[in-house]
Amino acid sequence: MDSSTLSMSVRLRRVRTETTTVSVPITLEVMRTDEEGGGPKMDVDKIIAAALQLGKFDSIEWEIEGEPEIQLHPIQSAPETKTTIQ
């Protein structure tokens, strides 16, 4: 009896969600001028962009949220190693 098996590689990825909170200073860089003449207003898009930049700093502490999610990788490519049949 032949005990060899055939297998196929399926590429997976594990996605882990981490969360943190950053404080964005309200400065002129995150403000926009009010067209109605009421003075400067906070620009939400600029605040979000600043928060995303702050999230890149090594000093930011991230907290793992829940269990990692395992998904089928959208790109199924051959592994870097040689294919073998055992």
Secondary structure per residue as TSV (DSSP state, phi and psi in degrees):
chain	resnum	aa	ss	phi	psi
A	1	M	-	360.0	132.9
A	2	D	-	-84.3	123.2
A	3	S	-	-96.8	9.9
A	4	S	-	-73.0	151.0
A	5	T	-	-126.9	158.1
A	6	L	-	-110.2	138.0
A	7	S	-	-137.6	159.2
A	8	M	-	-127.2	137.6
A	9	S	-	-83.8	134.0
A	10	V	-	-121.8	124.2
A	11	R	-	-82.6	126.5
A	12	L	E	-117.9	164.8
A	13	R	E	-140.1	147.4
A	14	R	E	-111.2	123.9
A	15	V	E	-109.4	122.9
A	16	R	-	-110.7	130.1
A	17	T	-	-95.0	128.1
A	18	E	E	-124.5	146.3
A	19	T	E	-128.3	156.1
A	20	T	-	-156.1	169.3
A	21	T	-	-124.3	132.3
A	22	V	-	-119.9	153.1
A	23	S	-	-107.2	119.0
A	24	V	-	-97.2	117.7
A	25	P	-	-64.2	135.2
A	26	I	-	-86.3	99.4
A	27	T	-	-122.3	178.8
A	28	L	G	-61.4	-25.9
A	29	E	G	-65.9	-23.1
A	30	V	G	-109.6	20.6
A	31	M	E	-111.6	160.6
A	32	R	E	-131.7	157.4
A	33	T	-	-81.8	142.2
A	34	D	-	-85.9	123.1
A	35	E	T	-64.4	-22.6
A	36	E	T	-87.9	4.9
A	37	G	S	79.6	16.9
A	38	G	S	-89.4	11.6
A	39	G	-	94.3	177.7
A	40	P	-	-68.1	147.6
A	41	K	E	-125.0	153.8
A	42	M	E	-68.7	137.4
A	43	D	-	-103.0	106.9
A	44	V	H	-59.8	-39.9
A	45	D	H	-61.8	-40.5
A	46	K	H	-68.9	-36.3
A	47	I	H	-66.0	-43.0
A	48	I	H	-64.5	-43.0
A	49	A	H	-60.2	-42.0
A	50	A	H	-65.3	-40.3
A	51	A	H	-63.3	-41.6
A	52	L	H	-63.7	-36.7
A	53	Q	H	-66.9	-41.4
A	54	L	H	-61.4	-35.3
A	55	G	T	-64.8	-16.3
A	56	K	T	-82.7	-14.3
A	57	F	S	-68.1	139.4
A	58	D	T	-62.7	-24.2
A	59	S	T	-76.9	-10.7
A	60	I	-	-75.8	129.5
A	61	E	-	-94.0	124.4
A	62	W	-	-103.8	145.4
A	63	E	E	-115.5	130.2
A	64	I	E	-70.5	133.4
A	65	E	-	-114.4	108.4
A	66	G	S	73.2	-168.2
A	67	E	-	-90.4	150.5
A	68	P	-	-62.3	147.5
A	69	E	E	-101.0	128.0
A	70	I	E	-99.5	127.1
A	71	Q	E	-129.2	159.0
A	72	L	E	-71.6	129.5
A	73	H	-	-69.6	136.0
A	74	P	S	-67.5	-20.6
A	75	I	-	-110.8	112.7
A	76	Q	-	-99.0	100.5
A	77	S	-	-118.8	157.8
A	78	A	-	-64.7	144.4
A	79	P	-	-65.5	161.4
A	80	E	S	-70.1	-15.0
A	81	T	S	-92.7	166.0
A	82	K	-	-72.8	141.9
A	83	T	-	-73.6	132.5
A	84	T	-	-129.0	148.9
A	85	I	-	-113.9	126.3
A	86	Q	-	-106.7	360.0
